[in-house]
């Protein structure tokens, strides 16, 4: 499933950043955790985001046949994450992560065949709740004189009505090069989910501080490409593109049985600006805005591989306000 790809990418980039921090086994794992939480807000102790998306036209197919067209007039999202360290040693970390996602979608007027119902539901405005939890084990080893960071995660998700699926993934990242200006790593992720788009996913990271310049490049493939610089005391500006995913579950009469749990997956490529500002030790505000490009959204029954519906969306504008608190400063 696409959502497993996004989760795997998040795990891979976190492990890649851990590997970037040092080319030796860390004396204190907290130093490496700080590096990850600095780059990725949703890995901090508490992270909350409020987001508004503009309108977007869409076209849906049902079992390969054109079925529904319309316009999503607006979409509001709220996302919250909490990451809890359980055990922290010099070469290993055991932690737990909890995430919650809420979205309210104004579908506007849907155009469907005569006598038929819209795929997701008949109400023009609908709300969805998504829950996610994981237990993560990370350790640091030496291989060929370089740092190897590995992570094993077991994770599950659900809607507010039913449990979703339970899966696991293993991620490893290895430092290829590190000096005062440049760090390069390679990574690999293995997934247990048979529905995963890529059961084996390679990853690559490249971080470089340009000489005599405030700018640096931060590339972690296939997750993100950013050009960053400090701006004002305690602030950081980022310009670039990031790959994200926003899954959710729903129950609908539009697909027949009104008791079946369906999963909607859609990956998004976001290009724009992000500004983060630390207003107090550990307390960070962020503002993101830009243009959102959508990959086709798919609907499947929970745990099934067969695509019931695919939907294409026009790009739209988004603005995101976030606040996060980090225990590690």
C-alpha positions as CSV (number, residue, x, y, z in Angstrom):
1,X,0.0,0.0,0.0
2,X,1.1,3.6,-0.6
3,X,0.8,4.4,3.1
4,X,3.4,1.7,3.9
5,X,5.7,3.3,1.3
6,X,5.4,6.7,3.1
7,X,5.9,5.1,6.5
8,X,9.0,3.3,5.2
9,X,10.3,6.5,3.7
10,X,9.9,8.3,7.0
11,X,11.8,5.5,8.8
12,X,14.5,5.5,6.2
13,X,15.2,9.2,6.4
14,X,15.2,9.1,10.2
15,X,17.8,6.4,10.2
16,X,19.8,8.1,7.4
17,X,20.0,11.3,9.5
18,X,21.1,9.3,12.5
19,X,23.9,7.9,10.4
20,X,24.8,11.4,9.1
21,X,25.5,12.7,12.6
22,X,28.7,10.7,13.2
23,X,31.0,8.2,11.7
24,X,31.6,6.4,15.0
25,X,29.4,4.7,17.5
26,X,27.8,7.6,19.5
27,X,28.7,8.0,23.2
28,X,25.2,9.4,23.8
29,X,22.2,8.3,21.7
30,X,20.5,11.6,22.6
31,X,22.8,13.5,20.3
32,X,21.6,11.5,17.3
33,X,18.0,11.8,18.3
34,X,18.4,15.6,18.4
35,X,19.7,15.5,14.8
36,X,16.5,13.7,13.6
37,X,14.1,15.9,15.5
38,X,15.8,19.0,14.2
39,X,15.1,18.0,10.6
40,X,11.7,16.3,10.9
41,X,9.1,17.9,13.2
42,X,6.9,14.8,13.4
43,X,9.7,12.9,15.2
44,X,9.7,15.5,18.1
45,X,8.1,14.8,21.4
46,X,5.0,16.7,20.5
47,X,4.1,18.0,17.0
48,X,0.8,19.5,15.9
49,X,-0.1,20.9,12.5
50,X,-3.1,22.8,11.1
51,X,-3.5,22.8,7.4
52,X,-5.8,24.3,4.7
53,X,-5.9,23.1,1.1
54,X,-7.5,24.9,-1.8
55,X,-10.0,23.5,-4.3
56,X,-9.1,20.7,-6.7
57,X,-11.0,19.0,-9.6
58,X,-11.0,15.2,-9.7
59,X,-11.9,12.3,-11.9
60,X,-12.6,8.8,-10.5
61,X,-12.7,5.4,-12.0
62,X,-14.6,2.5,-10.4
63,X,-13.2,-1.0,-11.4
64,X,-11.4,0.6,-14.3
65,X,-14.5,2.5,-15.7
66,X,-15.0,6.3,-15.5
67,X,-17.6,6.8,-12.8
68,X,-17.4,10.1,-10.8
69,X,-16.2,13.7,-11.4
70,X,-16.4,16.7,-9.2
71,X,-14.5,19.4,-7.3
72,X,-13.1,19.2,-3.8
73,X,-14.0,22.7,-2.7
74,X,-11.7,22.8,0.4
75,X,-10.0,20.5,2.8
76,X,-8.9,21.1,6.4
77,X,-6.4,18.9,8.2
78,X,-5.2,18.6,11.7
79,X,-2.2,16.3,12.5
80,X,-0.7,15.5,15.9
81,X,2.3,13.3,16.8
82,X,3.9,12.1,20.0
83,X,7.2,10.3,20.3
84,X,8.1,8.6,23.6
85,X,11.5,7.3,24.4
86,X,11.3,4.2,26.5
87,X,14.9,3.0,26.9
88,X,18.0,4.9,25.7
89,X,21.4,3.4,25.8
90,X,24.7,4.4,24.1
91,X,24.1,2.1,21.2
92,X,20.4,1.4,21.2
93,X,17.0,3.2,21.6
94,X,13.6,1.7,22.3
95,X,10.8,4.1,21.6
96,X,7.1,4.4,20.8
97,X,5.3,6.7,18.4
98,X,1.6,7.8,18.3
99,X,0.0,9.8,15.5
100,X,-3.5,11.1,14.8
101,X,-4.9,12.7,11.7
102,X,-8.2,14.5,11.2
103,X,-9.5,15.8,7.9
104,X,-12.7,17.6,6.9
105,X,-13.4,17.5,3.1
106,X,-16.0,19.6,1.3
107,X,-16.7,17.5,-1.8
108,X,-19.0,20.0,-3.4
109,X,-21.3,18.6,-6.1
110,X,-20.4,15.1,-7.3
111,X,-21.3,14.0,-10.8
112,X,-22.2,10.2,-11.0
113,X,-24.2,8.0,-13.3
114,X,-28.0,8.3,-13.0
115,X,-29.3,6.5,-9.9
116,X,-25.8,5.9,-8.5
117,X,-24.2,7.2,-5.3
118,X,-20.8,8.9,-4.9
119,X,-18.0,6.5,-4.1
120,X,-17.2,7.8,-0.6
121,X,-20.6,9.1,0.5
122,X,-23.6,11.2,-0.3
123,X,-22.8,14.1,2.1
124,X,-21.0,17.0,0.6
125,X,-18.9,17.6,3.7
126,X,-17.3,14.6,5.5
127,X,-14.8,14.1,8.3
128,X,-12.3,11.3,8.8
129,X,-10.1,10.2,11.7
130,X,-6.9,8.2,11.4
131,X,-4.8,6.6,14.2
132,X,-1.3,5.2,14.0
133,X,1.0,3.7,16.5
134,X,4.4,2.0,16.4
135,X,7.1,0.5,18.6
136,X,10.7,1.1,17.3
137,X,14.0,-0.4,18.1
138,X,17.2,1.4,16.8
139,X,20.8,0.4,17.3
140,X,24.2,1.5,16.2
141,X,27.0,-0.8,15.0
142,X,30.3,-0.7,13.1
143,X,30.8,-2.1,9.6
144,X,34.0,-1.7,7.6
145,X,35.0,1.0,10.1
146,X,31.9,3.0,9.4
147,X,28.6,3.6,11.3
148,X,25.7,1.3,10.5
149,X,22.3,2.5,12.0
150,X,19.4,0.0,11.9
151,X,15.8,0.2,12.9
152,X,13.0,-2.4,13.4
153,X,9.5,-1.0,13.7
154,X,6.2,-2.8,14.3
155,X,3.2,-0.5,13.5
156,X,-0.6,-0.6,13.2
157,X,-3.3,1.9,12.3
158,X,-7.1,2.3,12.6
159,X,-10.1,4.6,12.0
160,X,-12.4,5.8,14.7
161,X,-14.6,2.8,13.9
162,X,-12.4,-0.2,13.2
163,X,-8.8,-1.5,13.4
164,X,-6.8,-1.3,10.2
165,X,-3.7,-3.4,9.6
166,X,-0.5,-4.5,11.5
167,X,2.9,-4.5,9.8
168,X,6.6,-4.3,10.3
169,X,9.6,-2.9,8.6
170,X,13.4,-3.0,8.9
171,X,15.6,-0.1,7.9
172,X,19.4,0.2,7.7
173,X,21.6,3.2,6.8
174,X,25.4,3.2,6.2
175,X,27.7,6.2,6.1
176,X,29.7,6.4,2.9
177,X,31.4,9.8,3.4
178,X,31.6,12.4,6.1
179,X,33.7,15.5,6.4
180,X,33.2,19.1,7.6
181,X,31.1,20.1,4.5
182,X,29.6,16.9,3.1
183,X,27.9,13.8,4.4
184,X,26.6,10.9,2.2
185,X,24.7,7.8,3.2
186,X,23.0,4.9,1.6
187,X,20.0,3.0,3.1
188,X,17.7,0.1,2.5
189,X,14.2,-0.7,3.8
190,X,12.5,-4.1,4.0
191,X,8.7,-4.3,4.5
192,X,6.6,-7.2,5.6
193,X,3.4,-6.0,4.0
194,X,2.7,-7.9,0.8
195,X,0.7,-4.9,-0.5
196,X,3.7,-2.6,-0.4
197,X,4.5,-0.8,-3.6
198,X,8.2,-1.5,-3.1
199,X,8.9,-4.3,-0.6
200,X,12.6,-3.5,-0.9
201,X,13.3,0.3,-1.1
202,X,16.7,1.9,-1.5
203,X,17.5,5.3,0.0
204,X,20.2,7.9,-0.4
205,X,21.1,11.0,1.5
206,X,23.4,13.9,0.6
207,X,24.0,16.9,2.8
208,X,26.4,19.6,1.7
209,X,27.3,23.1,3.1
210,X,28.2,25.4,0.2
211,X,31.6,27.1,0.6
212,X,31.4,30.8,1.7
213,X,27.6,30.6,1.6
214,X,24.8,30.4,4.2
215,X,23.0,27.9,2.1
216,X,23.3,24.1,2.3
217,X,21.6,21.3,0.3
218,X,19.7,18.6,2.2
219,X,18.7,15.7,-0.1
220,X,17.2,12.5,1.3
221,X,15.8,10.3,-1.5
222,X,13.0,9.5,-2.0
223,X,11.7,11.8,0.7
224,X,12.9,15.4,0.1
225,X,15.2,17.9,-1.5
226,X,15.7,21.2,0.3
227,X,18.0,24.2,0.2
228,X,18.3,25.6,3.7
229,X,19.8,28.5,5.5
230,X,19.5,30.2,8.9
231,X,17.4,33.4,8.8
232,X,17.1,35.6,11.8
233,X,18.2,34.5,15.2
234,X,16.6,31.1,15.9
235,X,15.0,30.8,12.5
236,X,15.6,28.6,9.5
237,X,14.3,29.0,5.9
238,X,13.9,25.9,3.6
239,X,13.0,26.0,-0.1
240,X,12.3,22.8,-2.0
241,X,10.2,19.7,-2.5
242,X,9.0,17.0,-0.1
243,X,7.1,13.7,-0.7
244,X,4.3,13.0,1.8
245,X,1.2,10.8,2.2
246,X,-2.1,11.2,3.9
247,X,-4.1,7.9,4.2
248,X,-7.4,7.4,5.9
249,X,-10.1,4.7,6.4
250,X,-13.8,5.1,5.8
251,X,-17.1,3.2,5.6
252,X,-19.5,3.9,2.8
253,X,-22.8,2.6,1.2
254,X,-21.5,3.8,-2.2
255,X,-19.5,0.6,-2.7
256,X,-22.1,-1.8,-1.5
257,X,-21.7,-3.3,2.0
258,X,-22.0,-0.4,4.5
259,X,-20.0,-2.3,7.1
260,X,-16.7,-2.9,5.1
261,X,-13.7,-0.8,6.0
262,X,-12.0,0.8,3.0
263,X,-8.6,2.5,2.8
264,X,-7.9,5.6,0.8
265,X,-4.2,6.3,-0.1
266,X,-2.8,9.3,-1.9
267,X,0.8,10.5,-2.1
268,X,1.6,14.2,-2.5
269,X,4.6,16.0,-3.9
270,X,4.8,19.5,-2.2
271,X,7.0,22.3,-3.5
272,X,7.3,25.6,-1.7
273,X,8.7,27.4,1.3
274,X,9.0,26.5,5.0
275,X,10.1,28.8,7.8
276,X,10.8,27.5,11.3
277,X,11.4,29.7,14.3
278,X,12.4,28.7,17.9
279,X,10.6,31.0,20.2
280,X,11.8,29.3,23.4
281,X,14.0,26.3,24.2
282,X,12.3,23.3,22.7
283,X,9.3,25.3,21.4
284,X,9.2,25.8,17.6
285,X,6.7,27.4,15.3
286,X,6.6,26.7,11.6
287,X,4.8,28.0,8.5
288,X,4.7,26.1,5.2
289,X,3.1,27.1,1.9
290,X,3.3,26.2,-1.7
291,X,1.9,24.0,-4.5
292,X,0.6,20.5,-4.0
293,X,0.9,17.9,-6.8
294,X,-1.1,14.7,-6.3
295,X,-0.3,11.1,-7.4
296,X,-3.4,9.1,-8.1
297,X,-5.4,8.2,-5.1
298,X,-6.5,4.5,-4.7
299,X,-9.3,2.8,-2.7
300,X,-9.0,-0.8,-1.5
301,X,-10.7,-2.9,1.1
302,X,-8.7,-3.1,4.3
303,X,-5.8,-5.5,3.8
304,X,-6.6,-6.3,0.2
305,X,-4.5,-5.7,-2.9
306,X,-7.1,-5.2,-5.6
307,X,-7.8,-1.6,-6.5
308,X,-11.5,-0.7,-6.4
309,X,-11.2,2.9,-7.4
310,X,-8.5,5.3,-8.7
311,X,-8.8,9.0,-8.7
312,X,-6.7,11.8,-10.3
313,X,-6.6,15.3,-8.8
314,X,-5.6,18.7,-10.1
315,X,-2.8,20.5,-8.2
316,X,-3.8,23.0,-5.5
317,X,-2.4,25.5,-3.0
318,X,-1.8,24.7,0.6
319,X,-0.8,26.6,3.8
320,X,0.4,24.8,7.0
321,X,0.9,26.2,10.5
322,X,2.7,24.0,13.0
323,X,3.9,24.0,16.6
324,X,6.2,21.4,18.2
325,X,7.9,20.8,21.5
326,X,11.2,19.0,21.7
327,X,12.5,17.5,24.9
328,X,16.0,17.5,23.5
329,X,17.5,21.0,23.0
